[in-house]
Amino acid sequence: MTELPILVITAGDPAGAGPEITVKAFMHDEIYKICRPLVIGDLTVMEQALQFVGLSGKMKVHAISNVKEAVFEPGVMDVYDMNLIQDAGQIGIGTVNAVAGEAAFQYVVKAIDLAMKNEVDATITNAISKEAINMAGHHYSGHTEIYADYTNTKKYCMMLAHNDFRVTHVSTHVSLREACNRCKKERILDVIEMSDQVCRDLGIENPKIAVAGLNPHCGEHGMFGTEEIEEITPAIEAAKEKGIQVTGPCPPDSVFSQAIGGWYDIVVCQYHDQGHIPTKVQGFVYNKEKQCWNAVAGVNITLGLPIIRVSVDHGTAYDHAGKGDANELSLINSIEYGAKMAGSRRSKEE
């Protein structure tokens, strides 16, 4: 019988809600039915998180320094102890600070290292603060760039998913003006190809891909911009020549409704918010009457890497840190996605 894939979960920014979300996720015994999970973090931080969520004594924290030491049992949270924070009181819960930023960065680097050495099958990341890791001297704009650098990956992109709704991005963490400059045929074609491949990795045999336009009404034949004519359409035609089932450019104001309706398996977006907004409108559900979030769902996957990286689709939630009320649904979704992708990769290798 094939063993379940090993998934390593970074605790995220220790000053944020990541550790608490992780503890809550580990209370769901069903995750042990799809994977063998372990956490990369600090023992002191994870024990403090247990207190914050009111689970002290209800879950055993098992500190390890090697993946082989993990027990992978429900009721036990295996923690790869980085031993960076000896006193959890020094973190500064709910604040952006260099101590937490350094720890969060090192958790990610260790996860990448374990995956590159094939000691784990997939990596799942909780949220980090870009400001905090930069305060600590690590000048990256996010997880994606860290992973690309430490795996020496040149072609990569971000995918967001909520259930069967998926989007990829031509550009992400740049200004809107710079995003327009990055709308180029070669890059768009790369993202189309990565979008096609991830759908196949997820078991979709003949993915249907839509490519969103950059300008209103896809430029109206050049009246509102020429990127669709000069860059996007040529990329689509090149993809079709490679046998990819792709449509576009599609008007950005309607293509997402079509994707939700099942017209497409994935939509290639031209910039960060074009893809993030429709994904989060679906996954983030706020209860107006109760004044709380019913759900903060959705996952973020980095495509093009030699390893699997799936992440929660939300931030550090500093305003919830230490309160024990942060929602773990996005992390559970990420674990499910990571396990599915790891299983698919294993099957292909076998």
N, C-alpha and C positions, 0 to 999 in steps of 0.2 A: 504493500500500500504506500502511495506517495505521501511523504510528510507534508504538512501544511507549511506554507512559506513563512519565513521569519521576517517580520516587519519591525523596523526600529523607528521609534517616535521621539522626535526632539521635544523637549519640554517647552521650548519657546522662551520668550523674554521672562525671566524669573520675577520681574517686577509687575508683569501683566497677569492675565487670567489663564495663560497657557497651562501651568502646572495644575490648577484646579480643574480645568476642562479635561485634562489627561486623567486625573484621578477618577472623575465621574465616568469617563469612557470605559475605564478598566472595571467599573462596577457592572458593566453590561457583559454578562457571561457569554453572550452569543458571539462576541468577537473572537473568542478562543475556538469557535467552531470553524472559522474561516482562515485563521492565521495563528502564528506564534508571536505575540507582541512583547516588546520590551521598550523601556524608556531610556533616553540619554538625557541626563540632567545631573543634579546634585541631590544627594540623599537628604540633606537638611531642608532643601527647598521642597522636595516632594512630601516629606513628613509634615512640613508646615502647611502645605496644600491640603493634606488630609484633615488637618485641624480646621482649616477655613471652611471646608465643605461638610464638616461634622461627621467624618468617617473614621476618626481615630479609633483604633481597636477593631474596626470592621474589615480592614484590609491589611495584609502583611506586606511590608516593603522589604524586598530582598535585594540588597546591594551586591553588585557584581563588578568585576573588572575585566571580564572576558565573556563573550557571547556564549561559550560552552558551559558557563556556570548557571545560565538561566534555567528556571524550572518550568516556565510557561504553564502555570496552573491557575484556574479561576480562583479569585480571592487573594492572589499573590501578584504584586506588581514588581517585576524584575526591573531594577534601575541600574543602568551602567553609570556608576558614580564617577563623575569627572573630578570631584573633590576640589572644585574651584571656589565654592562658597562654604566655609566652615560654620559661619554664623548667619542663619537666614535673616536675622535682624538687620544685617548690613545692606540688604537689597534695596530698601526704599520702595516698598510696595506702592504701586500706583503712580510712580514717577519715572521720567526718562532720565537714566543715569548710565555712566560709563561702566560701572561694576556689573550691572545687569546686561549691558550691551556686550561686554567681553564674554560673559558666560554664554549668552545666547549664540554668539558667533562660534564659539568653540564647540558647542553642542552640534551645530550644523556641520562643521568641519569633520568632526568625529563620525557623524552619520555617513558622510560622503566616503570617508576612508574605509569604513566597514563594508560599505556596498561595493566599492571598487575592488576590495580584497575578496569579494564574494562570500563574506561571512554572514551577510543578510541579503534577503531577496528584494526588498524595497525599503524606501525611506519615506516617512510621513513627517511633515514639519508643522509645528504650531507657529503662531505669529511671532515675528520679531519686530523691533522698532528700528527703522532705518536710521533715525536720528541717534539712537543709543549706540548702535554698532559703529557709526561714524565718530561719535564721541570717544569710543574706545580705540580709535585709530584704524578701523577697517573701512576703507572707502568704497563701499558697494551701495547700489541703489535698491537692492533686495535679494531675496533668496535665489532668484533665477540667475542673476549675475555671479553670485558666489558659486553656485553649482557649475555654471559654464566654465568659470575660471579654474576651479579645482579638478574638473574632469577634462580640461583642455578641449572643450567643445566650441566649435565656431558657428555652427548653424543650429539654432534652437528657437523655440517660441513658447509662449504661454497658452495653455488651454484652460478655460473655465467650464465647469459642467454642473448642472443641476438636474438630476434624474437623466432623461434622454435629451436634454437641451445642452448643446455644446457650442462653444465659440473659441476660435484661436485668434491671435493678434499679430499683425505685421509689425507694430511697434507698441511699447508699453510705457515705461517710466521716462518719458521725455516730454518737453513742452508740446503744446498743440501745434505750434509753428514748426517745430522740428519733426513732429509726426508727419506733417504734410510732405516734408522734404524726404522722408524715408519711404514714401509710397512709390516704390520702384519695382519694375518688372521682375528682376532677379529675386528680390526678397519675397515678393508676393508668391512667386512660383515655388520657392522653398517652403513657405508656410502651407500652401495648398498640398504639396507632397507630404509634409509631416502630418497634416490633418487627415489625409487619406490613410496614411499608415496607422495612426492611432485608432481610427475607427476599425480597421482590420484587426488590430491587436485586441480590441474589445469584442471581437466576434461578429462584426458587421461585414458581410462578404462583399457587397457592392455599394460602398458608401456614396451617398448623394451629398455633394458639397455645393454650398452657395458662397459666392464672394460678394461682400457688401461694397457698395461704392463709397467714395470718400466725400463727395459733394452732394448737396441737396438734389434730389431727383437724378442722381448719377450724372450731374453736370448739364443735363438738358442739351446733349449734343454740342458741348463746348461753351454754352452760354454762361454757366456758373463754375467753370473750371474744366481743365483738359486732362486731368490725371486718369480719368476713366478711359479716354481715347488713347493716350500715349503710354500708359503703364499697366493699368489693370486688365484691360481687354487683351493685350498681347500676352500677359501672363496666363490668363485663362485659356487662350488658344494653344499656348505651349503645353499646358497641362493636359488638354484634350488630346493632343498629339501623342502623349505618353499613356493614353488609355484611361485617364482619370475622368470620372463622371462629375463634371463641374458645371455650374450655371452662374451667369453674371456678366457684368456687374449688376447687382440687384439693389434697388432703392433701399437705403438704410432705414427708412421710416416704416417699411412693411415686411422686410425679410425675416425679422425675428418672430413676428406673428405667424408667418408661414412655417418657420422652423418648429415652433411650438405645436403647430398643427400637423407636423409629421412630413412636411414637404422635403425637408432636408435633415441629414444626420448631424451636420456640423456647418457653422457659418464662419468664414474667414473675415475678420474685422480689420479695419485699417488703423485703428488706434485704441488706446487703453479704454477710455470711457464708452466707446461705441460698443464694446463687448461686455464690459463690466456692468453697465446700467441694466440691460435687459436680464442678465443673469441674476443680479441681486434683487431686482424687483420681484422675481419669482421666489428666490430662496430666503429672503429676509422678510419675515412676516411680523408686523407689530400689532399688538392688541391694544386698540385705542381705549377700550373700556377699562382694562386692567392695568394699563400703562406699563406694559412689559412686552418683551419679545417672545412670541410663540415659537419662533424658529429663526435660526441664523444658519442656513444650510447652503451647501455648494462646495465644490472642491476646485483646487488649482493644481494643474499638472504641467510640469515642464517637459516639453517634447524635444526630441533630438539628442537627448543625453544617452550615454552608455549604461546608465543606471535608472531605476524608477524613482521619481520624486513626485509625491502628491502632497498637497497642503490644504489647510483650512482656508476658506475664502472670506476671512475677516481679519481684523487687526488685533492688537494686543489687549484691547478692552481694559485699559487702565482704570476706567471708572467703575469696573466691576471687580477689579483685583482685590482680594482679601475679603470679599463679601460672600463668596461661595454660591453666587446665583448665576454665573455665566453658563450659557447653553453649550452642551457638548455635541449637539447633533452634527455640526459640520465636521468635527473630528471623526466621529463614527462613520460618516459618509466617506471621508478620506481613507479611512482604514479599509472600508469595503472596496473602494475603487482600487486601492493599492494591492489588496489581496487578489482581486480579479486580474489585474494587469500582470502580477507576479505569476499567477497560475497559468495565464496564457503564454507568457514567455517561457516558462518551464516546459509546457507541452510542446512548443515549437523546438526547443533544444533537445527534447527527448525523441 
